[in-house]
């Protein structure tokens, strides 16, 4: 029933999100060195959110589930 439900994250999307996380970290560091602590804090929060999303979009996630459903 759900054999084709899950599709792994494309590698291109993963690369884009990793690049975005790197840019956010760089901007956060620049804001910290310019004594804009509020902006640095919120950029770090945004970076943590992006990191959480990247962890959820791991390309290997769900492959075991597909194999289990294909075997049933």
SEFIZA-3560 file (N, C-alpha, C; in Angstrom, 3 decimals):
REM SEFIZA-3560
<numar><xx>0.818</xx><yy>-1.196</yy><zz>0.000</zz><atom>N</atom></numar>
<numar><xx>0.000</xx><yy>0.000</yy><zz>0.000</zz><atom>CA</atom></numar>
<numar><xx>0.864</xx><yy>1.263</yy><zz>0.000</zz><atom>C</atom></numar>
<numar><xx>1.845</xx><yy>1.327</yy><zz>0.875</zz><atom>N</atom></numar>
<numar><xx>2.664</xx><yy>2.532</yy><zz>0.973</zz><atom>CA</atom></numar>
<numar><xx>4.080</xx><yy>2.314</yy><zz>0.434</zz><atom>C</atom></numar>
<numar><xx>4.250</xx><yy>1.454</yy><zz>-0.540</zz><atom>N</atom></numar>
<numar><xx>5.595</xx><yy>1.138</yy><zz>-1.008</zz><atom>CA</atom></numar>
<numar><xx>6.287</xx><yy>2.329</yy><zz>-1.650</zz><atom>C</atom></numar>
<numar><xx>5.573</xx><yy>3.202</yy><zz>-2.305</zz><atom>N</atom></numar>
<numar><xx>6.187</xx><yy>4.362</yy><zz>-2.956</zz><atom>CA</atom></numar>
<numar><xx>5.909</xx><yy>5.658</yy><zz>-2.207</zz><atom>C</atom></numar>
<numar><xx>5.564</xx><yy>5.566</yy><zz>-0.938</zz><atom>N</atom></numar>
<numar><xx>5.194</xx><yy>6.754</yy><zz>-0.174</zz><atom>CA</atom></numar>
<numar><xx>6.415</xx><yy>7.609</yy><zz>0.140</zz><atom>C</atom></numar>
<numar><xx>7.517</xx><yy>6.999</yy><zz>0.571</zz><atom>N</atom></numar>
<numar><xx>8.686</xx><yy>7.753</yy><zz>1.011</zz><atom>CA</atom></numar>
<numar><xx>9.704</xx><yy>7.870</yy><zz>-0.110</zz><atom>C</atom></numar>
<numar><xx>10.181</xx><yy>9.071</yy><zz>-0.342</zz><atom>N</atom></numar>
<numar><xx>11.261</xx><yy>9.321</yy><zz>-1.290</zz><atom>CA</atom></numar>
<numar><xx>12.398</xx><yy>10.003</yy><zz>-0.528</zz><atom>C</atom></numar>
<numar><xx>13.639</xx><yy>9.510</yy><zz>-0.651</zz><atom>N</atom></numar>
<numar><xx>14.758</xx><yy>10.169</yy><zz>0.033</zz><atom>CA</atom></numar>
<numar><xx>14.960</xx><yy>11.598</yy><zz>-0.471</zz><atom>C</atom></numar>
<numar><xx>15.578</xx><yy>12.426</yy><zz>0.357</zz><atom>N</atom></numar>
<numar><xx>15.853</xx><yy>13.808</yy><zz>-0.001</zz><atom>CA</atom></numar>
<numar><xx>16.872</xx><yy>13.847</yy><zz>-1.132</zz><atom>C</atom></numar>
<numar><xx>16.606</xx><yy>14.626</yy><zz>-2.162</zz><atom>N</atom></numar>
<numar><xx>17.597</xx><yy>14.752</yy><zz>-3.235</zz><atom>CA</atom></numar>
<numar><xx>18.893</xx><yy>15.357</yy><zz>-2.709</zz><atom>C</atom></numar>
<numar><xx>20.011</xx><yy>14.904</yy><zz>-3.249</zz><atom>N</atom></numar>
<numar><xx>21.315</xx><yy>15.399</yy><zz>-2.792</zz><atom>CA</atom></numar>
<numar><xx>21.475</xx><yy>16.888</yy><zz>-3.080</zz><atom>C</atom></numar>
<numar><xx>20.854</xx><yy>17.371</yy><zz>-4.139</zz><atom>N</atom></numar>
<numar><xx>20.951</xx><yy>18.788</yy><zz>-4.476</zz><atom>CA</atom></numar>
<numar><xx>20.300</xx><yy>19.642</yy><zz>-3.381</zz><atom>C</atom></numar>
<numar><xx>19.143</xx><yy>19.227</yy><zz>-2.886</zz><atom>N</atom></numar>
<numar><xx>18.476</xx><yy>19.954</yy><zz>-1.808</zz><atom>CA</atom></numar>
<numar><xx>19.304</xx><yy>19.913</yy><zz>-0.534</zz><atom>C</atom></numar>
<numar><xx>19.929</xx><yy>18.782</yy><zz>-0.249</zz><atom>N</atom></numar>
<numar><xx>20.769</xx><yy>18.668</yy><zz>0.928</zz><atom>CA</atom></numar>
<numar><xx>21.973</xx><yy>19.599</yy><zz>0.822</zz><atom>C</atom></numar>
<numar><xx>22.586</xx><yy>19.703</yy><zz>-0.353</zz><atom>N</atom></numar>
<numar><xx>23.725</xx><yy>20.600</yy><zz>-0.547</zz><atom>CA</atom></numar>
<numar><xx>23.313</xx><yy>22.053</yy><zz>-0.383</zz><atom>C</atom></numar>
<numar><xx>22.143</xx><yy>22.402</yy><zz>-0.896</zz><atom>N</atom></numar>
<numar><xx>21.654</xx><yy>23.777</yy><zz>-0.759</zz><atom>CA</atom></numar>
<numar><xx>21.412</xx><yy>24.114</yy><zz>0.701</zz><atom>C</atom></numar>
<numar><xx>20.812</xx><yy>23.200</yy><zz>1.445</zz><atom>N</atom></numar>
<numar><xx>20.531</xx><yy>23.481</yy><zz>2.853</zz><atom>CA</atom></numar>
<numar><xx>21.819</xx><yy>23.544</yy><zz>3.675</zz><atom>C</atom></numar>
<numar><xx>22.825</xx><yy>22.739</yy><zz>3.340</zz><atom>N</atom></numar>
<numar><xx>24.111</xx><yy>22.826</yy><zz>4.029</zz><atom>CA</atom></numar>
<numar><xx>24.806</xx><yy>24.156</yy><zz>3.725</zz><atom>C</atom></numar>
<numar><xx>24.712</xx><yy>24.617</yy><zz>2.485</zz><atom>N</atom></numar>
<numar><xx>25.295</xx><yy>25.915</yy><zz>2.135</zz><atom>CA</atom></numar>
<numar><xx>24.571</xx><yy>27.039</yy><zz>2.868</zz><atom>C</atom></numar>
<numar><xx>23.255</xx><yy>26.946</yy><zz>2.970</zz><atom>N</atom></numar>
<numar><xx>22.477</xx><yy>27.946</yy><zz>3.695</zz><atom>CA</atom></numar>
<numar><xx>22.868</xx><yy>27.979</yy><zz>5.172</zz><atom>C</atom></numar>
<numar><xx>23.070</xx><yy>26.801</yy><zz>5.766</zz><atom>N</atom></numar>
<numar><xx>23.488</xx><yy>26.741</yy><zz>7.164</zz><atom>CA</atom></numar>
<numar><xx>24.858</xx><yy>27.387</yy><zz>7.338</zz><atom>C</atom></numar>
<numar><xx>25.759</xx><yy>27.166</yy><zz>6.407</zz><atom>N</atom></numar>
<numar><xx>27.080</xx><yy>27.793</yy><zz>6.480</zz><atom>CA</atom></numar>
<numar><xx>27.014</xx><yy>29.301</yy><zz>6.379</zz><atom>C</atom></numar>
<numar><xx>26.160</xx><yy>29.808</yy><zz>5.493</zz><atom>N</atom></numar>
<numar><xx>26.011</xx><yy>31.259</yy><zz>5.361</zz><atom>CA</atom></numar>
<numar><xx>25.415</xx><yy>31.872</yy><zz>6.627</zz><atom>C</atom></numar>
<numar><xx>24.450</xx><yy>31.188</yy><zz>7.219</zz><atom>N</atom></numar>
<numar><xx>23.842</xx><yy>31.697</yy><zz>8.455</zz><atom>CA</atom></numar>
<numar><xx>24.873</xx><yy>31.742</yy><zz>9.570</zz><atom>C</atom></numar>
<numar><xx>25.729</xx><yy>30.733</yy><zz>9.662</zz><atom>N</atom></numar>
<numar><xx>26.780</xx><yy>30.725</yy><zz>10.683</zz><atom>CA</atom></numar>
<numar><xx>27.765</xx><yy>31.864</yy><zz>10.463</zz><atom>C</atom></numar>
<numar><xx>28.107</xx><yy>32.134</yy><zz>9.217</zz><atom>N</atom></numar>
<numar><xx>29.031</xx><yy>33.226</yy><zz>8.905</zz><atom>CA</atom></numar>
<numar><xx>28.429</xx><yy>34.578</yy><zz>9.264</zz><atom>C</atom></numar>
<numar><xx>27.168</xx><yy>34.772</yy><zz>8.917</zz><atom>N</atom></numar>
<numar><xx>26.499</xx><yy>36.038</yy><zz>9.231</zz><atom>CA</atom></numar>
<numar><xx>26.362</xx><yy>36.196</yy><zz>10.744</zz><atom>C</atom></numar>
<numar><xx>26.102</xx><yy>35.112</yy><zz>11.445</zz><atom>N</atom></numar>
<numar><xx>25.995</xx><yy>35.174</yy><zz>12.898</zz><atom>CA</atom></numar>
<numar><xx>27.326</xx><yy>35.577</yy><zz>13.521</zz><atom>C</atom></numar>
<numar><xx>28.409</xx><yy>35.003</yy><zz>13.033</zz><atom>N</atom></numar>
<numar><xx>29.736</xx><yy>35.381</yy><zz>13.538</zz><atom>CA</atom></numar>
<numar><xx>30.057</xx><yy>36.831</yy><zz>13.256</zz><atom>C</atom></numar>
<numar><xx>29.708</xx><yy>37.310</yy><zz>12.068</zz><atom>N</atom></numar>
<numar><xx>29.955</xx><yy>38.708</yy><zz>11.726</zz><atom>CA</atom></numar>
<numar><xx>29.136</xx><yy>39.636</yy><zz>12.620</zz><atom>C</atom></numar>
<numar><xx>27.900</xx><yy>39.275</yy><zz>12.891</zz><atom>N</atom></numar>
<numar><xx>27.057</xx><yy>40.097</yy><zz>13.770</zz><atom>CA</atom></numar>
<numar><xx>27.621</xx><yy>40.128</yy><zz>15.188</zz><atom>C</atom></numar>
<numar><xx>28.157</xx><yy>39.002</yy><zz>15.648</zz><atom>N</atom></numar>
<numar><xx>28.738</xx><yy>38.948</yy><zz>16.993</zz><atom>CA</atom></numar>
<numar><xx>29.957</xx><yy>39.862</yy><zz>17.090</zz><atom>C</atom></numar>
<numar><xx>30.818</xx><yy>39.824</yy><zz>16.077</zz><atom>N</atom></numar>
<numar><xx>32.021</xx><yy>40.657</yy><zz>16.105</zz><atom>CA</atom></numar>
<numar><xx>31.712</xx><yy>42.134</yy><zz>15.933</zz><atom>C</atom></numar>
<numar><xx>30.533</xx><yy>42.465</yy><zz>15.429</zz><atom>N</atom></numar>
<numar><xx>30.123</xx><yy>43.859</yy><zz>15.317</zz><atom>CA</atom></numar>
<numar><xx>29.270</xx><yy>44.279</yy><zz>16.503</zz><atom>C</atom></numar>
<numar><xx>29.261</xx><yy>43.453</yy><zz>17.554</zz><atom>N</atom></numar>
<numar><xx>28.535</xx><yy>43.716</yy><zz>18.803</zz><atom>CA</atom></numar>
<numar><xx>27.030</xx><yy>43.843</yy><zz>18.614</zz><atom>C</atom></numar>
<numar><xx>26.485</xx><yy>43.165</yy><zz>17.647</zz><atom>N</atom></numar>
<numar><xx>25.033</xx><yy>43.095</yy><zz>17.480</zz><atom>CA</atom></numar>
<numar><xx>24.597</xx><yy>41.729</yy><zz>18.004</zz><atom>C</atom></numar>
<numar><xx>24.507</xx><yy>41.622</yy><zz>19.322</zz><atom>N</atom></numar>
<numar><xx>24.286</xx><yy>40.326</yy><zz>19.962</zz><atom>CA</atom></numar>
<numar><xx>22.895</xx><yy>39.770</yy><zz>19.699</zz><atom>C</atom></numar>
<numar><xx>21.896</xx><yy>40.638</yy><zz>19.574</zz><atom>N</atom></numar>
<numar><xx>20.549</xx><yy>40.145</yy><zz>19.282</zz><atom>CA</atom></numar>
<numar><xx>20.499</xx><yy>39.463</yy><zz>17.917</zz><atom>C</atom></numar>
<numar><xx>21.085</xx><yy>40.099</yy><zz>16.913</zz><atom>N</atom></numar>
<numar><xx>21.089</xx><yy>39.507</yy><zz>15.573</zz><atom>CA</atom></numar>
<numar><xx>21.893</xx><yy>38.212</yy><zz>15.572</zz><atom>C</atom></numar>
<numar><xx>23.034</xx><yy>38.203</yy><zz>16.267</zz><atom>N</atom></numar>
<numar><xx>23.857</xx><yy>36.992</yy><zz>16.326</zz><atom>CA</atom></numar>
<numar><xx>23.068</xx><yy>35.849</yy><zz>16.959</zz><atom>C</atom></numar>
<numar><xx>22.348</xx><yy>36.147</yy><zz>18.030</zz><atom>N</atom></numar>
<numar><xx>21.549</xx><yy>35.120</yy><zz>18.703</zz><atom>CA</atom></numar>
<numar><xx>20.486</xx><yy>34.557</yy><zz>17.774</zz><atom>C</atom></numar>
<numar><xx>19.757</xx><yy>35.426</yy><zz>17.086</zz><atom>N</atom></numar>
<numar><xx>18.669</xx><yy>34.955</yy><zz>16.229</zz><atom>CA</atom></numar>
<numar><xx>19.185</xx><yy>34.226</yy><zz>14.994</zz><atom>C</atom></numar>
<numar><xx>20.359</xx><yy>34.615</yy><zz>14.506</zz><atom>N</atom></numar>
<numar><xx>20.957</xx><yy>33.844</yy><zz>13.412</zz><atom>CA</atom></numar>
<numar><xx>21.389</xx><yy>32.467</yy><zz>13.891</zz><atom>C</atom></numar>
<numar><xx>21.874</xx><yy>32.376</yy><zz>15.139</zz><atom>N</atom></numar>
<numar><xx>22.215</xx><yy>31.061</yy><zz>15.685</zz><atom>CA</atom></numar>
<numar><xx>20.964</xx><yy>30.200</yy><zz>15.845</zz><atom>C</atom></numar>
<numar><xx>19.872</xx><yy>30.800</yy><zz>16.269</zz><atom>N</atom></numar>
<numar><xx>18.610</xx><yy>30.057</yy><zz>16.386</zz><atom>CA</atom></numar>
<numar><xx>18.167</xx><yy>29.569</yy><zz>15.002</zz><atom>C</atom></numar>
<numar><xx>18.289</xx><yy>30.436</yy><zz>13.996</zz><atom>N</atom></numar>
<numar><xx>17.933</xx><yy>30.033</yy><zz>12.632</zz><atom>CA</atom></numar>
<numar><xx>18.839</xx><yy>28.899</yy><zz>12.151</zz><atom>C</atom></numar>
<numar><xx>20.120</xx><yy>28.982</yy><zz>12.476</zz><atom>N</atom></numar>
<numar><xx>21.053</xx><yy>27.915</yy><zz>12.105</zz><atom>CA</atom></numar>
<numar><xx>20.706</xx><yy>26.600</yy><zz>12.768</zz><atom>C</atom></numar>
<numar><xx>20.292</xx><yy>26.660</yy><zz>14.031</zz><atom>N</atom></numar>
<numar><xx>19.875</xx><yy>25.437</yy><zz>14.726</zz><atom>CA</atom></numar>
<numar><xx>18.623</xx><yy>24.859</yy><zz>14.087</zz><atom>C</atom></numar>
<numar><xx>17.708</xx><yy>25.719</yy><zz>13.664</zz><atom>N</atom></numar>
<numar><xx>16.505</xx><yy>25.243</yy><zz>12.976</zz><atom>CA</atom></numar>
<numar><xx>16.842</xx><yy>24.585</yy><zz>11.647</zz><atom>C</atom></numar>
<numar><xx>17.762</xx><yy>25.189</yy><zz>10.907</zz><atom>N</atom></numar>
<numar><xx>18.185</xx><yy>24.600</yy><zz>9.638</zz><atom>CA</atom></numar>
<numar><xx>18.865</xx><yy>23.266</yy><zz>9.879</zz><atom>C</atom></numar>
<numar><xx>19.691</xx><yy>23.195</yy><zz>10.931</zz><atom>N</atom></numar>
<numar><xx>20.371</xx><yy>21.939</yy><zz>11.257</zz><atom>CA</atom></numar>
<numar><xx>19.358</xx><yy>20.850</yy><zz>11.605</zz><atom>C</atom></numar>
<numar><xx>18.325</xx><yy>21.216</yy><zz>12.347</zz><atom>N</atom></numar>
<numar><xx>17.286</xx><yy>20.244</yy><zz>12.690</zz><atom>CA</atom></numar>
<numar><xx>16.580</xx><yy>19.732</yy><zz>11.431</zz><atom>C</atom></numar>
<numar><xx>16.288</xx><yy>20.638</yy><zz>10.518</zz><atom>N</atom></numar>
<numar><xx>15.623</xx><yy>20.237</yy><zz>9.270</zz><atom>CA</atom></numar>
<numar><xx>16.532</xx><yy>19.328</yy><zz>8.448</zz><atom>C</atom></numar>
<numar><xx>17.831</xx><yy>19.657</yy><zz>8.416</zz><atom>N</atom></numar>
<numar><xx>18.776</xx><yy>18.814</yy><zz>7.672</zz><atom>CA</atom></numar>
<numar><xx>18.816</xx><yy>17.417</yy><zz>8.265</zz><atom>C</atom></numar>
<numar><xx>18.773</xx><yy>17.323</yy><zz>9.590</zz><atom>N</atom></numar>
<numar><xx>18.784</xx><yy>16.008</yy><zz>10.223</zz><atom>CA</atom></numar>
<numar><xx>17.520</xx><yy>15.223</yy><zz>9.866</zz><atom>C</atom></numar>
<numar><xx>16.414</xx><yy>15.912</yy><zz>9.729</zz><atom>N</atom></numar>
<numar><xx>15.168</xx><yy>15.245</yy><zz>9.343</zz><atom>CA</atom></numar>
<numar><xx>15.183</xx><yy>14.830</yy><zz>7.878</zz><atom>C</atom></numar>
<numar><xx>15.956</xx><yy>15.526</yy><zz>7.058</zz><atom>N</atom></numar>
<numar><xx>16.001</xx><yy>15.255</yy><zz>5.630</zz><atom>CA</atom></numar>
<numar><xx>17.173</xx><yy>14.365</yy><zz>5.233</zz><atom>C</atom></numar>
<numar><xx>17.710</xx><yy>13.607</yy><zz>6.169</zz><atom>N</atom></numar>
<numar><xx>18.847</xx><yy>12.741</yy><zz>5.890</zz><atom>CA</atom></numar>
<numar><xx>18.498</xx><yy>11.781</yy><zz>4.758</zz><atom>C</atom></numar>
<numar><xx>19.350</xx><yy>11.643</yy><zz>3.733</zz><atom>N</atom></numar>
<numar><xx>19.002</xx><yy>10.811</yy><zz>2.584</zz><atom>CA</atom></numar>
<numar><xx>18.815</xx><yy>9.334</yy><zz>2.928</zz><atom>C</atom></numar>
<numar><xx>19.393</xx><yy>8.858</yy><zz>4.009</zz><atom>N</atom></numar>
<numar><xx>19.250</xx><yy>7.453</yy><zz>4.364</zz><atom>CA</atom></numar>
<numar><xx>18.009</xx><yy>7.159</yy><zz>5.186</zz><atom>C</atom></numar>
<numar><xx>17.271</xx><yy>8.172</yy><zz>5.579</zz><atom>N</atom></numar>
<numar><xx>16.109</xx><yy>7.975</yy><zz>6.429</zz><atom>CA</atom></numar>
<numar><xx>15.010</xx><yy>7.244</yy><zz>5.683</zz><atom>C</atom></numar>
<numar><xx>14.472</xx><yy>6.236</yy><zz>6.298</zz><atom>N</atom></numar>
<numar><xx>13.317</xx><yy>5.560</yy><zz>5.744</zz><atom>CA</atom></numar>
<numar><xx>13.626</xx><yy>4.439</yy><zz>4.776</zz><atom>C</atom></numar>
<numar><xx>14.888</xx><yy>4.214</yy><zz>4.434</zz><atom>N</atom></numar>
<numar><xx>15.181</xx><yy>3.162</yy><zz>3.470</zz><atom>CA</atom></numar>
<numar><xx>14.903</xx><yy>1.790</yy><zz>4.065</zz><atom>C</atom></numar>
<numar><xx>15.134</xx><yy>1.631</yy><zz>5.363</zz><atom>N</atom></numar>
<numar><xx>14.812</xx><yy>0.359</yy><zz>6.008</zz><atom>CA</atom></numar>
<numar><xx>13.318</xx><yy>0.111</yy><zz>6.008</zz><atom>C</atom></numar>
<numar><xx>12.542</xx><yy>1.149</yy><zz>6.165</zz><atom>N</atom></numar>
<numar><xx>11.086</xx><yy>1.037</yy><zz>6.140</zz><atom>CA</atom></numar>
<numar><xx>10.609</xx><yy>0.597</yy><zz>4.759</zz><atom>C</atom></numar>
<numar><xx>11.220</xx><yy>1.124</yy><zz>3.711</zz><atom>N</atom></numar>
<numar><xx>10.854</xx><yy>0.713</yy><zz>2.351</zz><atom>CA</atom></numar>
<numar><xx>11.144</xx><yy>-0.761</yy><zz>2.138</zz><atom>C</atom></numar>
<numar><xx>12.288</xx><yy>-1.199</yy><zz>2.629</zz><atom>N</atom></numar>
<numar><xx>12.660</xx><yy>-2.599</yy><zz>2.453</zz><atom>CA</atom></numar>
<numar><xx>11.714</xx><yy>-3.519</yy><zz>3.223</zz><atom>C</atom></numar>
<numar><xx>11.300</xx><yy>-3.065</yy><zz>4.416</zz><atom>N</atom></numar>
<numar><xx>10.372</xx><yy>-3.871</yy><zz>5.216</zz><atom>CA</atom></numar>
<numar><xx>9.031</xx><yy>-4.004</yy><zz>4.497</zz><atom>C</atom></numar>
<numar><xx>8.533</xx><yy>-2.879</yy><zz>3.959</zz><atom>N</atom></numar>
<numar><xx>7.237</xx><yy>-2.914</yy><zz>3.288</zz><atom>CA</atom></numar>
<numar><xx>7.303</xx><yy>-3.704</yy><zz>1.980</zz><atom>C</atom></numar>
<numar><xx>8.449</xx><yy>-3.650</yy><zz>1.308</zz><atom>N</atom></numar>
<numar><xx>8.591</xx><yy>-4.393</yy><zz>0.051</zz><atom>CA</atom></numar>
<numar><xx>8.619</xx><yy>-5.894</yy><zz>0.322</zz><atom>C</atom></numar>
<numar><xx>9.131</xx><yy>-6.278</yy><zz>1.500</zz><atom>N</atom></numar>
<numar><xx>9.211</xx><yy>-7.697</yy><zz>1.841</zz><atom>CA</atom></numar>
<numar><xx>7.873</xx><yy>-8.274</yy><zz>2.268</zz><atom>C</atom></numar>
<numar><xx>6.938</xx><yy>-7.430</yy><zz>2.687</zz><atom>N</atom></numar>
<numar><xx>5.629</xx><yy>-7.927</yy><zz>3.168</zz><atom>CA</atom></numar>
<numar><xx>4.679</xx><yy>-8.177</yy><zz>2.057</zz><atom>C</atom></numar>
//
